[in-house]
Amino acid sequence: MSQQPISLRYQVRDLYKRVIPVLDKEYPLGYSYFRPRLKKAFLKNRDLANDDEIKNAIGTGEYVVKELEALYYLKKYRTLKRSYY
């Protein structure tokens, strides 16, 4: 296992902990479906050694979290709009 700076390690762990509640909220197939896939996606990038590659992967993960949140908010908006109009 390569040594990565402590701050990057915490950023990766924080990203992982932020993704779980976002997906757990309303993921159609449930927690038992997405958790192994999420873990596999994170483990796929565990061998990244370059700080720039790690920061790039963290940025991609944060983008995915924002996109998922936007999709959930859109779904909620459409449901409310459909029920009131």
C-alpha positions, 0 to 999 in steps of 0.5 A: 500500500502506497503512503498517501498524505493524511489530508488526501486519505481523510478527503477520500474517507469523507467522500465515501461517507458522504456518498452513502447517505446520498445513495441510501436516501432513495436509491431504487434497488436499495442499500444491499445493491449499491454498497458493494458496487460503491466499495468496488469503485473505491477499491478500484482506485486504491492503487493511485500513487500520484497526488494529482491522480488522487485529487482528480479521482476525488473531484470526479467523486464529488461531481457524481455526488452532486449529480445524484443529489440533483437527480433526487431533487428533480425527482422530488420536484416532479412528484410534488408538481404532479400531485399539485397540478 
